[in-house]
């Protein structure tokens, strides 16, 4: 099972913040395709400018293999302070 | 020290605790950010963080600030959750032997927190909710540090 977390405006686009995908897709690109197949607006938002992905709390660039139980977070542009 | 706090805090208490018992420190600089009320703007803010990831990311930048500015210590206290206008959002404290390093490190840390720290800020104003993203000014402020 992969746990997917959405933050900021991505959660508004999706209408959810956290969802489990069973079984864990082998690669991040397969998870993205799965999400896009369910919700194309969310799929497009995940590819939008400034959106980063973190796998098991580490930022990743491009594609990466996912271990079973992976936590995948999609992070839109950040703003604190 | 890096803390995310879900409830309002008293910055003077944190400042007092941070400065107590120092013998090597000659300068402490503090920056306190408040939730600002715009004339036609947001009445409340909601700040979201990614638990553990956000603290670790801030911790990495605090370590960079420590070595770059010869800091003796630093603290970042950041609110999360619902924040009313006028409440503290962020307190950054930097301690160094001399004031210049403490000023610069505090400035550096705030530029990072505004544009590159894992927080997501939503404003609830009269025109409805809006996600806040870094302004061009925020990004150019951050770029000053290379």
Backbone of each chain as ProteinMPNN parsed JSONL, in Angstrom:
{"seq_chain_A": "XXXXXXXXXXXXXXXXXXXXXXXXXXXXXXXXXXXXXXXXXXXXXXXXXXXXXXXXXXXXXXXXXXXXXXXXXXXXXXXXX", "coords_chain_A": {"N_chain_A": [[0.834, -1.197, 0.0], [0.586, 2.171, -0.923], [0.892, 5.317, 0.572], [-0.619, 8.308, -0.103], [-0.142, 11.741, 0.148], [-1.559, 14.95, 0.065], [-0.904, 18.42, -0.164], [-1.704, 21.872, 0.671], [-3.034, 23.769, -2.046], [-3.361, 21.568, -3.667], [-4.782, 19.618, -2.282], [-7.246, 20.839, -2.197], [-7.944, 20.819, -4.903], [-8.183, 18.07, -5.311], [-10.048, 17.257, -3.407], [-9.48, 15.615, -1.335], [-7.101, 14.666, 1.215], [-5.483, 12.625, 1.941], [-4.75, 9.365, 0.844], [-4.922, 5.861, 0.255], [-3.146, 3.676, -1.876], [-3.495, 0.565, -3.277], [-2.23, -2.327, -4.791], [1.106, -1.07, -3.887], [2.272, 0.995, -6.41], [4.969, 0.208, -8.688], [6.651, 2.238, -9.448], [7.15, 5.811, -9.139], [6.197, 7.226, -11.365], [4.221, 5.549, -12.288], [2.379, 5.658, -10.238], [1.66, 8.351, -10.486], [0.383, 8.212, -12.983], [-1.753, 6.573, -12.394], [-3.182, 8.18, -10.572], [-3.778, 10.305, -12.253], [-5.4, 9.032, -14.093], [-7.669, 8.601, -12.589], [-8.443, 11.159, -11.895], [-8.203, 13.715, -13.818], [-7.818, 16.444, -13.573], [-6.526, 16.703, -11.131], [-4.26, 15.201, -11.746], [-3.074, 16.888, -13.67], [-2.59, 19.105, -12.029], [-0.652, 18.072, -10.329], [1.509, 18.025, -11.977], [2.035, 20.628, -12.265], [3.543, 24.016, -12.245], [6.246, 24.377, -10.01], [5.483, 22.338, -8.296], [6.484, 19.874, -6.094], [7.701, 16.541, -5.314], [7.797, 14.275, -2.59], [9.243, 11.352, -1.361], [8.853, 9.074, 1.128], [9.481, 11.145, 2.875], [11.621, 12.449, 1.714], [12.754, 14.768, -0.651], [12.268, 14.256, -4.117], [13.469, 14.105, -7.49], [12.17, 13.754, -10.716], [11.618, 10.37, -11.776], [11.22, 7.502, -9.616], [11.802, 4.422, -7.906], [9.271, 2.817, -5.96], [8.967, 1.624, -2.687], [7.068, -1.028, -1.097], [4.502, 0.246, 0.966], [5.307, 2.853, 0.797], [5.44, 6.375, 1.458], [4.087, 8.978, -0.214], [4.327, 12.293, -0.945], [2.844, 15.179, -2.28], [3.839, 18.403, -3.02], [2.896, 21.646, -3.244], [3.896, 25.035, -4.336], [5.643, 26.682, -1.703], [4.974, 28.592, 1.266], [5.775, 30.336, 4.017], [6.097, 31.901, 7.277]], "CA_chain_A": [[0.0, 0.0, 0.0], [1.273, 3.46, -0.914], [0.089, 6.375, 1.181], [-0.413, 9.549, -0.845], [-0.536, 12.931, 0.901], [-1.633, 16.184, -0.723], [-0.839, 19.623, 0.666], [-2.082, 23.153, 0.088], [-4.12, 23.813, -3.043], [-3.557, 20.253, -4.298], [-5.855, 18.938, -1.548], [-8.509, 21.464, -2.63], [-8.243, 20.319, -6.253], [-8.544, 16.659, -5.23], [-11.133, 16.993, -2.465], [-8.989, 14.712, -0.283], [-5.759, 15.005, 1.684], [-4.689, 11.417, 2.147], [-5.432, 8.22, 0.246], [-4.06, 4.676, 0.117], [-3.204, 2.965, -3.165], [-3.165, -0.841, -3.041], [-0.909, -2.407, -4.175], [2.014, 0.049, -4.158], [2.847, 0.978, -7.758], [6.411, -0.04, -8.633], [7.404, 3.469, -9.66], [6.406, 7.05, -8.923], [5.486, 7.618, -12.599], [3.012, 4.715, -12.379], [1.431, 6.242, -9.283], [1.145, 9.579, -11.117], [-0.535, 7.828, -14.064], [-2.942, 6.058, -11.724], [-3.916, 9.335, -10.04], [-4.252, 11.074, -13.411], [-6.49, 8.259, -14.69], [-8.859, 8.782, -11.758], [-8.799, 12.573, -11.76], [-7.242, 14.35, -14.717], [-7.507, 17.794, -13.067], [-5.489, 16.516, -10.113], [-3.052, 14.776, -12.458], [-2.453, 18.081, -14.26], [-2.098, 19.952, -10.931], [0.58, 17.466, -9.79], [2.598, 18.339, -12.912], [2.055, 22.094, -12.41], [4.8, 24.68, -11.902], [6.646, 24.486, -8.612], [5.014, 21.218, -7.466], [7.547, 18.904, -5.819], [7.259, 15.286, -4.712], [8.679, 13.694, -1.574], [8.981, 9.937, -1.103], [9.338, 8.774, 2.478], [9.94, 12.402, 3.48], [12.799, 12.993, 1.04], [12.39, 15.326, -1.956], [12.804, 13.505, -5.252], [13.304, 14.707, -8.813], [11.945, 12.748, -11.748], [10.986, 9.115, -11.402], [11.938, 6.748, -8.58], [11.11, 3.191, -7.51], [8.561, 2.92, -4.677], [8.917, 0.408, -1.869], [5.739, -1.223, -0.492], [4.314, 1.093, 2.148], [5.912, 4.178, 0.595], [4.628, 7.578, 1.675], [4.383, 9.91, -1.309], [3.671, 13.584, -0.68], [2.945, 16.176, -3.343], [4.014, 19.666, -2.304], [2.829, 22.816, -4.109], [4.808, 26.097, -3.891], [5.588, 26.825, -0.25], [4.988, 29.959, 1.783], [5.634, 30.369, 5.475], [6.33, 33.203, 7.905]], "C_chain_A": [[0.875, 1.256, 0.0], [0.332, 4.482, -0.297], [0.406, 7.668, 0.43], [-0.964, 10.711, -0.02], [-0.515, 14.135, -0.025], [-1.628, 17.377, 0.22], [-1.343, 20.834, -0.116], [-3.194, 23.019, -0.935], [-4.349, 22.473, -3.716], [-4.689, 19.485, -3.611], [-7.215, 19.532, -1.918], [-8.929, 20.954, -3.998], [-8.803, 18.898, -6.164], [-9.821, 16.422, -4.423], [-10.75, 15.952, -1.423], [-7.541, 15.093, 0.061], [-4.861, 13.782, 1.762], [-5.466, 10.243, 1.567], [-4.421, 7.076, 0.129], [-4.259, 4.073, -1.263], [-2.654, 1.564, -2.957], [-3.242, -1.601, -4.36], [-0.059, -1.17, -4.513], [2.496, -0.045, -5.606], [4.374, 0.871, -7.666], [7.208, 1.25, -8.721], [6.516, 4.683, -9.453], [5.622, 7.431, -10.176], [4.214, 6.791, -12.763], [1.937, 5.212, -11.406], [0.817, 7.512, -9.873], [0.108, 9.238, -12.192], [-1.852, 7.318, -13.487], [-3.824, 7.211, -11.224], [-4.551, 10.112, -11.195], [-5.431, 10.369, -14.076], [-7.795, 8.425, -13.919], [-9.382, 10.208, -11.811], [-7.788, 13.365, -12.588], [-6.875, 15.758, -14.248], [-6.409, 17.707, -12.004], [-4.174, 16.104, -10.775], [-2.316, 15.964, -13.047], [-1.866, 18.965, -13.163], [-0.792, 19.398, -10.367], [1.773, 17.765, -10.687], [2.792, 19.851, -13.044], [3.351, 22.715, -11.936], [5.042, 24.714, -10.395], [6.169, 23.347, -7.731], [6.15, 20.196, -7.33], [6.937, 17.642, -5.223], [8.291, 14.861, -3.669], [8.267, 12.247, -1.378], [9.652, 9.589, 0.217], [10.089, 9.971, 3.069], [11.279, 12.885, 2.939], [12.357, 13.516, -0.321], [13.02, 14.5, -3.057], [12.579, 14.315, -6.528], [13.107, 13.581, -9.799], [11.32, 11.493, -11.162], [11.858, 8.376, -10.377], [11.127, 5.479, -8.296], [10.446, 3.411, -6.153], [8.619, 1.577, -3.96], [7.491, 0.227, -1.353], [5.633, -0.397, 0.794], [4.881, 2.485, 2.001], [4.907, 5.284, 0.928], [5.052, 8.591, 0.621], [3.604, 11.195, -1.047], [3.894, 14.494, -1.868], [2.837, 17.568, -2.725], [3.95, 20.831, -3.287], [3.776, 23.917, -3.604], [4.544, 26.472, -2.428], [5.599, 28.296, 0.152], [4.753, 29.94, 3.275], [5.749, 31.79, 5.983], [5.099, 34.068, 7.866]], "O_chain_A": [[1.788, 1.388, 0.816], [-0.861, 4.514, -0.598], [1.566, 8.071, 0.342], [-2.101, 10.672, 0.449], [0.423, 14.322, -0.801], [-2.267, 17.352, 1.272], [-1.406, 20.84, -1.345], [-4.157, 22.276, -0.744], [-5.418, 22.247, -4.284], [-5.46, 18.787, -4.268], [-8.218, 18.819, -1.95], [-10.107, 20.688, -4.239], [-9.77, 18.559, -6.846], [-10.584, 15.502, -4.716], [-11.615, 15.458, -0.7], [-6.859, 15.76, -0.717], [-3.638, 13.884, 1.664], [-6.676, 10.128, 1.762], [-3.227, 7.3, -0.07], [-5.381, 3.969, -1.758], [-1.515, 1.382, -2.525], [-4.28, -1.52, -5.016], [-0.46, -0.334, -5.322], [3.073, -1.061, -5.994], [4.993, 1.36, -6.721], [8.294, 1.361, -8.153], [5.293, 4.604, -9.572], [4.493, 7.911, -10.068], [3.229, 7.279, -13.318], [0.745, 5.188, -11.712], [-0.391, 7.728, -9.776], [-0.925, 9.9, -12.294], [-2.926, 7.596, -14.021], [-5.038, 7.216, -11.424], [-5.709, 10.522, -11.122], [-6.354, 11.021, -14.566], [-8.881, 8.397, -14.498], [-10.59, 10.447, -11.779], [-6.678, 13.65, -12.138], [-5.761, 16.222, -14.489], [-5.487, 18.522, -11.977], [-3.107, 16.595, -10.409], [-1.092, 16.057, -12.948], [-0.777, 19.516, -13.327], [0.083, 20.167, -9.969], [2.915, 17.763, -10.227], [3.613, 20.306, -13.84], [4.17, 22.049, -11.303], [4.147, 25.04, -9.615], [6.418, 23.369, -6.526], [6.699, 19.721, -8.325], [5.822, 17.656, -4.701], [9.493, 15.062, -3.844], [7.081, 11.946, -1.244], [10.855, 9.783, 0.395], [11.158, 9.837, 3.665], [11.992, 13.634, 3.606], [11.672, 12.815, -1.067], [14.176, 14.089, -2.948], [11.635, 15.097, -6.631], [13.797, 12.563, -9.733], [10.587, 11.551, -10.175], [13.065, 8.599, -10.29], [9.904, 5.477, -8.433], [10.99, 4.108, -5.296], [8.355, 0.531, -4.551], [6.771, 1.211, -1.184], [6.563, -0.356, 1.599], [4.934, 3.234, 2.977], [3.704, 5.146, 0.71], [6.209, 9.008, 0.563], [2.378, 11.181, -0.941], [5.0, 14.573, -2.402], [1.885, 17.875, -2.008], [4.865, 20.993, -4.094], [4.396, 23.753, -2.553], [3.4, 26.564, -1.982], [6.168, 29.137, -0.545], [3.675, 29.577, 3.745], [5.535, 32.754, 5.248], [5.123, 35.199, 8.353]]}, "seq_chain_B": "XXXXXXXXXXXXXXXXXXXXXXXXXXXXXXXXXXXXXXXXXXXXXXXXXXXXXXXXXXXXXXXXXXXXXXXXXXXXXXXXXXXXXXXXXXXXXXXXXXXXXXXXXXXXXXXXXXXXXXXXXXXXXXXXXXXXXXXXXXXXXXXXXX", "coords_chain_B": {"N_chain_B": [[16.665, 25.059, 18.302], [13.656, 23.921, 17.01], [10.338, 24.425, 16.506], [6.981, 23.59, 15.854], [3.961, 25.076, 16.467], [0.656, 24.555, 17.541], [-0.986, 26.335, 18.827], [-1.638, 29.738, 20.07], [1.257, 31.694, 21.041], [3.524, 33.131, 23.489], [5.809, 35.382, 22.653], [7.701, 36.708, 24.217], [8.254, 35.068, 26.358], [9.596, 32.955, 25.126], [11.788, 34.31, 24.107], [12.995, 35.121, 26.51], [13.696, 32.639, 27.644], [15.462, 31.738, 25.708], [17.577, 33.544, 25.862], [18.556, 33.257, 28.397], [21.174, 32.555, 30.713], [23.419, 32.689, 29.062], [26.839, 32.85, 28.201], [28.805, 33.115, 26.275], [27.646, 34.51, 24.293], [27.208, 37.518, 22.542], [25.272, 38.845, 21.199], [21.854, 38.779, 20.486], [19.468, 38.403, 18.051], [16.108, 39.005, 17.241], [13.312, 38.084, 15.295], [9.973, 38.765, 14.864], [7.139, 37.663, 13.386], [3.897, 38.762, 12.528], [0.425, 37.981, 12.038], [-0.935, 39.805, 9.564], [-3.483, 42.242, 9.184], [-5.199, 43.042, 6.342], [-6.595, 45.929, 4.644], [-8.829, 45.247, 3.083], [-8.678, 42.621, 3.518], [-7.52, 39.363, 4.561], [-9.134, 37.736, 7.256], [-8.484, 35.646, 8.766], [-5.885, 33.233, 8.976], [-4.756, 30.111, 7.681], [-2.377, 27.776, 8.405], [-0.486, 25.206, 7.131], [1.529, 22.366, 7.69], [3.998, 19.791, 7.029], [4.314, 17.258, 8.97], [7.279, 16.399, 10.694], [8.768, 16.286, 8.225], [8.743, 19.035, 7.642], [9.966, 20.138, 9.959], [12.476, 18.895, 9.724], [13.408, 19.985, 7.322], [13.607, 22.724, 7.971], [15.471, 22.471, 9.979], [17.754, 21.694, 8.532], [18.328, 24.068, 7.166], [18.781, 25.789, 9.277], [21.136, 24.678, 10.23], [22.843, 25.311, 8.087], [22.814, 28.082, 8.353], [24.024, 28.333, 10.837], [26.722, 27.562, 10.324], [27.439, 29.282, 8.253], [27.168, 31.872, 9.321], [28.523, 31.783, 11.675], [27.003, 31.187, 13.975], [26.064, 30.826, 17.401], [23.804, 29.756, 18.427], [20.388, 29.018, 17.49], [16.869, 29.564, 17.061], [13.724, 28.53, 15.824], [10.426, 29.198, 15.852], [7.299, 28.319, 14.881], [3.981, 28.98, 13.995], [1.238, 26.763, 13.369], [-1.894, 25.747, 11.904], [-5.045, 27.422, 12.607], [-4.862, 30.938, 12.519], [-5.322, 34.031, 13.975], [-5.74, 37.478, 12.934], [-3.153, 39.615, 13.984], [-1.978, 37.849, 15.718], [1.12, 36.231, 16.724], [3.008, 34.669, 14.144], [5.509, 33.656, 13.479], [8.62, 33.21, 15.11], [11.923, 34.023, 15.055], [15.067, 33.428, 16.384], [18.387, 34.383, 16.811], [21.655, 33.742, 17.882], [24.843, 35.048, 18.482], [28.396, 35.75, 18.693], [28.844, 38.359, 17.998], [26.997, 41.279, 16.816], [26.55, 41.63, 13.98], [26.648, 39.146, 12.627], [24.508, 37.875, 13.872], [22.317, 39.487, 13.089], [22.396, 39.136, 10.268], [22.055, 36.376, 9.971], [19.497, 36.023, 10.974], [17.976, 37.447, 9.134], [18.551, 35.962, 6.808], [17.407, 33.459, 7.567], [14.692, 34.154, 7.76], [14.129, 34.898, 5.107], [14.358, 32.44, 3.862], [12.292, 31.029, 5.209], [10.009, 32.361, 4.29], [9.758, 31.662, 1.572], [10.647, 29.082, 0.947], [10.314, 27.114, 2.818], [8.624, 24.214, 4.036], [5.64, 25.053, 4.244], [2.181, 25.785, 3.931], [-0.001, 28.297, 3.168], [-3.129, 29.582, 3.778], [-5.398, 32.137, 3.121], [-8.287, 33.478, 4.565], [-10.461, 35.601, 3.501], [-12.662, 38.461, 2.864], [-13.234, 38.027, 0.183], [-13.302, 35.341, -0.078], [-11.538, 32.14, 0.282], [-7.954, 31.906, -0.248], [-4.966, 30.613, -1.57], [-1.734, 31.411, -0.505], [1.164, 32.279, -2.251], [4.748, 32.467, -2.772], [5.845, 35.848, -3.311], [7.211, 37.802, -6.088], [9.039, 39.515, -4.848], [9.611, 38.134, -2.463], [10.975, 35.953, -3.555], [13.178, 37.168, -4.783], [14.383, 38.221, -2.556], [15.225, 35.889, -1.284], [17.029, 34.948, -3.172], [19.199, 36.621, -2.863], [21.007, 35.447, -1.173], [22.38, 33.488, -2.433]], "CA_chain_B": [[15.335, 24.552, 18.601], [12.665, 24.134, 15.96], [9.043, 23.959, 17.009], [5.722, 23.986, 15.227], [3.007, 25.16, 17.578], [-0.718, 24.652, 17.06], [-1.772, 27.313, 19.601], [-0.934, 31.021, 20.216], [2.375, 31.662, 21.985], [4.014, 34.407, 24.022], [7.197, 35.435, 22.186], [8.629, 37.206, 25.244], [8.665, 33.917, 27.171], [10.607, 32.219, 24.355], [12.979, 35.172, 24.066], [13.624, 35.043, 27.829], [14.308, 31.316, 27.815], [16.57, 31.603, 24.754], [18.715, 34.394, 26.233], [18.981, 32.994, 29.775], [22.349, 31.737, 31.029], [24.43, 32.734, 27.994], [28.084, 33.508, 28.592], [29.634, 33.362, 25.087], [26.844, 35.247, 23.314], [27.194, 38.977, 22.691], [24.156, 39.44, 20.456], [20.703, 37.963, 20.071], [18.522, 39.127, 17.198], [14.828, 38.311, 17.132], [12.319, 38.551, 14.332], [8.631, 38.275, 15.178], [6.166, 37.904, 12.316], [2.507, 38.75, 12.975], [-0.601, 37.88, 10.994], [-1.301, 41.184, 9.254], [-4.829, 42.449, 8.665], [-5.258, 43.973, 5.204], [-7.813, 46.756, 4.681], [-9.936, 44.423, 2.574], [-7.968, 41.351, 3.39], [-7.856, 38.141, 5.277], [-9.475, 37.833, 8.661], [-7.848, 34.527, 9.452], [-4.962, 32.453, 8.153], [-4.565, 28.724, 8.072], [-1.045, 27.331, 8.011], [-0.377, 23.758, 7.1], [2.9, 21.873, 7.591], [4.111, 18.338, 6.813], [4.983, 16.91, 10.23], [8.624, 15.803, 10.621], [9.449, 16.782, 7.015], [8.917, 20.488, 7.787], [10.988, 20.382, 10.986], [13.788, 18.472, 9.212], [13.837, 20.951, 6.31], [14.043, 23.935, 8.67], [16.701, 22.105, 10.692], [18.859, 21.73, 7.578], [18.682, 25.462, 6.866], [19.374, 26.343, 10.503], [22.543, 24.226, 10.263], [23.579, 26.144, 7.12], [22.958, 29.417, 8.955], [25.004, 28.226, 11.929], [28.102, 27.566, 9.86], [27.696, 30.457, 7.411], [27.221, 33.113, 10.1], [29.172, 31.512, 12.975], [26.016, 31.306, 15.055], [26.225, 29.97, 18.572], [22.537, 29.046, 18.597], [19.259, 29.594, 16.754], [15.571, 28.941, 17.321], [12.623, 28.889, 14.923], [9.126, 28.771, 16.388], [6.369, 28.648, 13.797], [2.602, 28.537, 14.208], [0.471, 26.042, 12.371], [-3.324, 25.773, 12.23], [-5.758, 28.691, 12.367], [-4.178, 32.061, 13.148], [-6.113, 35.255, 13.851], [-4.975, 38.704, 12.69], [-2.509, 40.152, 15.179], [-1.254, 36.814, 16.468], [2.427, 35.848, 16.188], [3.108, 33.495, 13.262], [6.847, 33.081, 13.481], [9.665, 33.86, 15.901], [13.27, 33.527, 14.758], [16.051, 33.953, 17.324], [19.753, 33.99, 16.448], [22.634, 34.135, 18.902], [26.212, 35.019, 17.977], [29.313, 36.519, 19.525], [28.736, 39.77, 17.62], [25.661, 41.569, 16.291], [26.396, 41.546, 12.526], [26.333, 37.761, 12.264], [23.163, 37.555, 14.373], [21.363, 40.17, 12.199], [22.378, 38.538, 8.931], [21.51, 35.016, 10.054], [18.052, 36.145, 11.189], [17.472, 37.878, 7.826], [18.671, 34.768, 5.958], [16.423, 32.442, 7.962], [13.34, 34.604, 7.413], [13.953, 34.811, 3.642], [14.104, 31.029, 3.585], [10.976, 30.61, 5.718], [8.947, 32.957, 3.48], [9.619, 31.15, 0.198], [11.19, 27.756, 0.638], [10.091, 26.165, 3.91], [7.389, 23.472, 3.748], [4.385, 25.52, 4.835], [1.184, 26.226, 2.958], [-0.749, 29.329, 3.887], [-4.402, 29.936, 3.147], [-6.048, 33.311, 3.708], [-9.754, 33.509, 4.485], [-10.857, 37.006, 3.52], [-14.031, 38.749, 2.403], [-13.425, 37.5, -1.183], [-13.187, 33.883, -0.054], [-10.201, 31.638, 0.609], [-6.918, 32.052, -1.288], [-3.651, 30.094, -1.188], [-0.674, 32.405, -0.66], [2.425, 31.734, -2.768], [5.784, 33.504, -2.642], [5.792, 36.964, -4.253], [8.526, 38.036, -6.722], [9.928, 40.128, -3.853], [10.078, 37.056, -1.572], [11.945, 35.109, -4.266], [14.43, 37.918, -4.982], [15.017, 38.306, -1.231], [15.907, 34.617, -1.019], [18.136, 34.791, -4.13], [20.349, 37.433, -2.398], [21.945, 34.664, -0.353], [23.135, 32.577, -3.311]], "C_chain_B": [[14.39, 24.896, 17.45], [11.349, 23.571, 16.468], [7.92, 24.474, 16.134], [4.675, 23.972, 16.33], [1.599, 25.38, 17.057], [-1.548, 25.706, 17.787], [-0.959, 28.603, 19.767], [0.179, 30.933, 21.265], [2.803, 33.073, 22.37], [5.487, 34.532, 23.645], [8.17, 35.897, 23.272], [9.105, 36.062, 26.137], [9.747, 33.123, 26.447], [11.909, 33.001, 24.291], [13.744, 35.083, 25.392], [14.344, 33.723, 28.028], [15.543, 31.175, 26.929], [17.794, 32.382, 25.22], [19.271, 34.064, 27.616], [20.274, 32.175, 29.826], [23.428, 31.744, 29.971], [25.696, 33.421, 28.512], [28.959, 33.858, 27.387], [28.952, 34.294, 24.087], [26.922, 36.738, 23.6], [25.983, 39.615, 22.045], [23.081, 38.396, 20.195], [19.799, 38.861, 19.24], [17.244, 38.307, 17.132], [14.02, 38.92, 16.006], [10.997, 37.919, 14.72], [7.706, 38.648, 14.031], [4.762, 37.774, 12.865], [1.577, 38.557, 11.787], [-1.164, 39.283, 10.767], [-2.726, 41.245, 8.723], [-4.788, 43.45, 7.532], [-6.562, 44.765, 5.306], [-9.022, 45.935, 4.207], [-9.479, 42.975, 2.552], [-8.441, 40.265, 4.314], [-8.177, 38.416, 6.735], [-8.82, 36.713, 9.453], [-6.952, 33.801, 8.453], [-5.007, 31.018, 8.617], [-3.23, 28.263, 7.52], [-0.939, 25.834, 8.196], [1.11, 23.408, 7.009], [2.842, 20.368, 7.363], [4.981, 17.834, 7.964], [6.258, 16.118, 9.973], [9.402, 16.313, 9.403], [9.747, 18.275, 7.169], [10.005, 20.801, 8.815], [12.38, 20.026, 10.459], [14.31, 19.47, 8.185], [14.332, 22.237, 6.969], [15.362, 23.654, 9.39], [17.913, 22.148, 9.778], [19.299, 23.158, 7.291], [19.268, 26.143, 8.097], [20.842, 25.913, 10.614], [23.398, 25.02, 9.283], [23.832, 27.532, 7.696], [24.01, 29.397, 10.061], [26.43, 28.32, 11.403], [28.395, 28.829, 9.049], [27.923, 31.725, 8.234], [27.856, 32.916, 11.475], [28.201, 31.697, 14.134], [26.397, 30.398, 16.211], [24.937, 29.189, 18.838], [21.467, 29.734, 17.742], [17.99, 28.86, 17.145], [14.583, 29.438, 16.284], [11.351, 28.314, 15.524], [8.078, 29.235, 15.392], [4.989, 28.123, 14.145], [2.137, 27.661, 13.059], [-0.995, 26.114, 12.808], [-3.921, 27.135, 11.956], [-5.13, 29.812, 13.182], [-4.993, 33.321, 12.903], [-5.19, 36.432, 13.569], [-4.43, 39.237, 14.018], [-1.745, 39.119, 15.983], [0.134, 36.587, 15.869], [2.315, 34.609, 15.296], [4.453, 32.831, 13.426], [7.761, 33.913, 14.374], [10.983, 33.198, 15.534], [14.231, 34.213, 15.721], [17.428, 33.466, 16.893], [20.713, 34.552, 17.487], [24.037, 33.986, 18.328], [27.094, 35.813, 18.926], [29.124, 38.011, 19.278], [27.464, 40.015, 16.826], [25.515, 41.32, 14.796], [25.969, 40.142, 12.1], [24.909, 37.402, 12.701], [22.09, 38.213, 13.505], [21.251, 39.432, 10.868], [21.754, 37.143, 8.954], [19.995, 35.06, 10.217], [17.371, 36.521, 9.871], [17.448, 36.688, 6.853], [17.581, 33.742, 6.295], [15.006, 32.868, 7.596], [13.104, 34.545, 5.907], [13.677, 33.368, 3.238], [12.683, 30.634, 4.006], [9.835, 31.151, 4.849], [8.704, 32.188, 2.18], [9.97, 29.694, 0.006], [11.026, 26.753, 1.777], [8.743, 25.487, 3.688], [6.199, 23.894, 4.618], [3.468, 25.925, 3.696], [0.193, 27.091, 3.704], [-2.003, 29.696, 3.107], [-4.996, 31.123, 3.887], [-7.552, 33.192, 3.515], [-10.184, 34.953, 4.618], [-12.27, 37.181, 3.02], [-14.306, 38.207, 0.994], [-13.302, 35.988, -1.231], [-11.757, 33.451, 0.197], [-9.234, 31.756, -0.568], [-5.621, 31.453, -0.756], [-2.586, 31.14, -1.485], [0.562, 31.705, -1.197], [3.465, 32.842, -2.733], [5.636, 34.589, -3.711], [7.154, 37.076, -4.95], [9.526, 38.638, -5.725], [10.481, 39.059, -2.893], [11.188, 36.254, -2.258], [13.259, 35.856, -4.487], [15.143, 38.107, -3.639], [15.815, 37.031, -0.946], [17.15, 34.472, -1.906], [19.373, 35.598, -3.719], [21.423, 36.577, -1.749], [22.716, 33.633, -1.165], [22.844, 31.12, -3.062]], "O_chain_B": [[14.346, 26.036, 16.987], [11.253, 22.394, 16.814], [7.907, 25.636, 15.725], [4.521, 22.978, 17.04], [1.36, 26.27, 16.241], [-2.694, 25.952, 17.41], [0.264, 28.583, 19.626], [0.065, 30.199, 22.246], [2.498, 34.055, 21.693], [6.333, 33.868, 24.244], [9.341, 35.519, 23.249], [10.237, 36.085, 26.621], [10.705, 32.666, 27.071], [12.995, 32.433, 24.406], [14.971, 34.984, 25.407], [15.471, 33.691, 28.523], [16.541, 30.576, 27.329], [18.925, 31.944, 25.005], [20.348, 34.54, 27.974], [20.44, 31.217, 29.07], [24.29, 30.865, 29.985], [25.621, 34.45, 29.183], [29.765, 34.787, 27.457], [29.584, 34.802, 23.161], [26.732, 37.179, 24.734], [25.683, 40.782, 22.298], [23.362, 37.284, 19.746], [19.414, 39.946, 19.675], [17.279, 37.085, 16.987], [14.047, 40.132, 15.793], [10.899, 36.703, 14.885], [7.518, 39.83, 13.742], [4.448, 36.817, 13.574], [1.91, 38.928, 10.662], [-1.784, 39.871, 11.653], [-3.133, 40.411, 7.914], [-4.384, 44.595, 7.734], [-7.511, 44.337, 5.963], [-10.08, 45.931, 4.837], [-9.855, 42.205, 1.668], [-9.581, 40.244, 4.779], [-7.535, 39.255, 7.367], [-8.626, 36.824, 10.664], [-7.227, 33.765, 7.253], [-5.262, 30.735, 9.788], [-2.978, 28.349, 6.318], [-1.251, 25.28, 9.25], [1.864, 24.093, 6.318], [1.785, 19.748, 7.484], [6.205, 17.961, 7.943], [6.281, 15.247, 9.103], [10.555, 16.724, 9.529], [10.851, 18.73, 6.869], [10.87, 21.641, 8.565], [13.346, 20.748, 10.706], [15.503, 19.775, 8.164], [15.362, 22.78, 6.572], [16.258, 24.497, 9.409], [18.985, 22.588, 10.191], [20.493, 23.436, 7.183], [20.158, 26.985, 7.974], [21.689, 26.697, 11.042], [24.538, 25.367, 9.59], [24.92, 28.089, 7.55], [24.793, 30.337, 10.199], [27.253, 29.053, 11.95], [29.487, 29.387, 9.152], [28.766, 32.552, 7.889], [27.742, 33.781, 12.343], [28.545, 32.296, 15.153], [26.982, 29.332, 16.015], [24.972, 28.096, 19.403], [21.627, 30.883, 17.329], [18.025, 27.686, 17.514], [14.594, 30.61, 15.908], [11.216, 27.1, 15.684], [7.986, 30.426, 15.096], [4.837, 26.967, 14.541], [2.59, 27.805, 11.924], [-1.296, 26.493, 13.94], [-3.381, 27.915, 11.171], [-4.894, 29.664, 14.381], [-5.317, 33.645, 11.761], [-4.009, 36.402, 13.914], [-5.136, 39.301, 15.025], [-0.942, 39.478, 16.844], [0.32, 36.729, 14.661], [1.633, 33.641, 15.631], [4.549, 31.606, 13.504], [7.69, 35.142, 14.395], [11.149, 31.986, 15.677], [14.213, 35.437, 15.857], [17.618, 32.276, 16.639], [20.587, 35.701, 17.911], [24.384, 32.948, 17.764], [26.603, 36.467, 19.846], [29.225, 38.826, 20.196], [26.909, 39.091, 16.231], [24.466, 40.845, 14.362], [25.04, 39.978, 11.308], [24.192, 36.706, 11.982], [21.069, 37.592, 13.209], [20.151, 39.14, 10.4], [21.006, 36.781, 8.046], [19.286, 34.223, 9.658], [16.318, 35.98, 9.533], [16.453, 36.447, 6.171], [16.914, 33.223, 5.4], [14.202, 32.04, 7.167], [12.013, 34.186, 5.465], [12.848, 33.112, 2.364], [11.963, 29.985, 3.247], [8.811, 30.487, 4.686], [7.562, 32.076, 1.735], [9.616, 29.117, -1.022], [11.556, 25.645, 1.698], [7.81, 26.124, 3.199], [5.813, 23.214, 5.569], [3.921, 26.354, 2.635], [-0.376, 26.692, 4.721], [-1.942, 30.069, 1.935], [-5.089, 31.124, 5.114], [-8.026, 32.846, 2.432], [-10.264, 35.478, 5.729], [-12.99, 36.212, 2.779], [-15.457, 37.954, 0.639], [-13.209, 35.41, -2.314], [-10.862, 34.288, 0.313], [-9.64, 31.713, -1.729], [-5.215, 31.744, 0.369], [-2.538, 31.691, -2.585], [0.97, 30.667, -0.676], [3.117, 34.021, -2.67], [5.34, 34.293, -4.869], [8.141, 36.518, -4.471], [10.712, 38.311, -5.755], [11.664, 39.074, -2.554], [12.2, 35.918, -1.643], [14.333, 35.262, -4.394], [16.372, 38.149, -3.593], [16.934, 37.086, -0.435], [18.179, 33.953, -1.474], [20.478, 35.3, -4.172], [22.603, 36.928, -1.766], [23.613, 32.974, -0.638], [23.41, 30.254, -3.729]]}, "name": "protein", "num_of_chains": 2, "seq": "XXXXXXXXXXXXXXXXXXXXXXXXXXXXXXXXXXXXXXXXXXXXXXXXXXXXXXXXXXXXXXXXXXXXXXXXXXXXXXXXXXXXXXXXXXXXXXXXXXXXXXXXXXXXXXXXXXXXXXXXXXXXXXXXXXXXXXXXXXXXXXXXXXXXXXXXXXXXXXXXXXXXXXXXXXXXXXXXXXXXXXXXXXXXXXXXXXXXXXXXXXXXXXXXXXXXXXXXXXXXXXXXXXX"}
